[in-house]
Amino acid sequence: MRTAAFLYPWDVVGDPAAADRLAGLGIQQVTLASAYHSTRALTPRHPRHRIVTARHAAVLYPPDPARWAGRALRPATQDWTAGPDPFGAAARALADAGLEVHTWVVLAHNSRLGAEHPAAVVRNAYGDPYPWAPCIARPEVREYLVDLAAEAAVRPGAPGTELESCGWYGLAHLHAHDKTGGVPLNGAAQYLMSVCFCTVCAEGYARLGVPAQEVRAAVVRALEPQWSAGRAGPGGREGLGPREGPGEREGEWAAVEELLGAELAGLLRSWRDGAARTLQRAAVRAVRGAAADSFRVLLHADPAAHRCGANAGVDPADVLAHADGVVLPCSGDAAAREGVLGPFAGRRGRGGDRPAGGADRPAGGVAAGGASVTSGASMTAGASVTGRASETAGASAAARVSASTVAANFTVVSGMGGSPGTLAADAAHAASLGATELRLYHAGLASDRDLAAVGDALREIGDNSGKHTAC
């Protein structure tokens, strides 16, 4: 079973043994960060450091000055990893060790952008800004994200990319010194606390027929039981965060409909799903326009379109019609894997109009609600989705159509809740549910003991050529 491990450039730069050590695990690919959010990361084997503090979101390569000249929203550079092009240096070392290197691009998760451009971020029903969450319905944000996707994904030598946070981000955020856990929020409440009321979204709700102040009032009323009683309120269970497993995602949305009413919930769904779906299509198009026909584009995703975060909510049928596949969060128990992989079961290969590695390559873009436009940077929020955009575009670019990739992503860092000791069994279960590849989070953060367990599991699963055994 083809396996890739996530990695940061600083895991490799300055460590001559890193690339060969990773190749020895039995992986075929490294998914290497080229644009990433702020973080504090452990480097347990690096000869020069143990902690890397990435102070803000940044690209890990030299951005093109001509692309970003004169623009307010532009990627920041970094100074915490040596050299002008840490991504390039790490990618070359990994390639020399026989590993395929794909890019890992984080899009709508950027606290520095929010701090410098507060008008560009999500604002909840109470007016509170979320600096880490750029509002993806805003034209200037969409233009920035689409151009960043094209530049950060298509780096020299990379045959593919994985786009993370290509959709709505919301309340949930691994924040420094976080103190938001005092009142439990279930999945429905997390969604309501993530609905945006910036000026663009407010205008969008009005265009769909309901004044923004009415939408805001309804969301505040629905949330009130949370604060007064410390419980989920009508239609929702108590507990921290969304549950995983079959039926849980549908239950979350049913709770939102109960709390808001089906009509108002549907209005929010129309606006937000349209913004996410058209951003995803536009980002994939932009990457394809900058890359060779064989370039592979995967999205980190969740099969519930209303969910927010690194694994952005998608419609399974829609996303596989324009991207080459998805990377899905599969850590946890069997029920969690069934809940995330189940909606994709039977959908692989349905995108018959999608050439392998060259899908959906039109000259134009898509508006935030789904209407076709002539430029990927010119997007107007709120239009209704009328059909598959430019369905036949790029059909002559390739003669072969391949099945979509469904990659099961497992955390293999024990200290972060991962279970590397059960990786072989968990991977076999994921394969039985339709997973075609594995992703391992994260080879640079894992301890030696965790990596040894991963190596044992991969030897059981298959050899370094990708030959199937246990899976």
ABEGO torsion letter per residue (X at the ends): XBBBBBBBAAAABGBAAAAAAAAAAGBABBBBBABBBBBBBBBAABAABABBBBABBBBABBBBAAAABGBABBBBBBAABBEABAAAAAAAAAAAAGBBBBBBBBBBBBAAAAAABAAABBBBAAGBBBAABBBAABAAAAAAAAAAAAAAABBBGBABBBBBGBEBBBABBBBBGBAAAABBBBAAAAAAAABBABAAAAAAAAAAGBBAAAAAAAAAAAAAAAAAAGBAEBGBBBEBEBBBEBGAAAAAAAAAAAAAEAAAAAAAAAAAAAAAAAAAAAAAAAAAAABBAABBBBBBBBABAABBEABBBBBAAAAAAABAEBBBBABEBAAAAAAAAAAABGABGABAABBBGABGBBABBBBAAGBBBABAABBBBGBBBAEBBGAABGAAABABBBBBBBBBBBBABAAAGBBAAAAAAAAAAAAAAGBABBBBOBAAABBAAAAAAAAAAAAAAEBAAGBBBAX
